[in-house]
Amino acid sequence: MPIESVRCGDPIYDADGGCQHYKVLEARPIPGGGVVMELECLHNNQCQVIEKSFPEGYLVGRSTRHFL
């Protein structure tokens, strides 16, 4: 699915780059196209919150992983 259709709370994975799984905490459009997201992920069995930007049309998939 394109990044623009992702909503807060959605579990996603990065289909275009490494298949990392995330939970979307916040999504903000970038003027001119694209999205900046605050994401929760697990890294070395620890929960981390990161901010990441994606260009317009970037593809992600719906994740089956569950976050707490």
FENMOJO-V344888 format. One record per residue. PHI is phi in radians with two decimals (999 if undefined). Layout:
PHI
PHI
This chain:
999
-1.21
-1.00
-1.15
-1.62
-1.37
-2.11
-1.00
1.61
-1.20
-1.49
-2.30
-2.30
-1.40
-1.21
-1.63
-2.75
1.67
1.06
-1.19
-1.69
-2.45
-2.02
-1.37
-1.66
-2.73
-2.36
-2.25
-1.19
-1.73
-0.97
1.62
2.05
1.82
-2.51
-1.84
-2.21
-1.70
-2.19
-1.80
-2.51
-1.80
-2.40
0.92
1.07
-2.16
-1.35
-2.28
-1.97
-2.25
-2.00
-2.50
-1.87
-2.28
-1.27
-0.99
1.48
-1.05
-1.75
-2.27
-2.06
-1.37
-1.47
-1.70
-1.31
-1.93
-1.87
-1.41
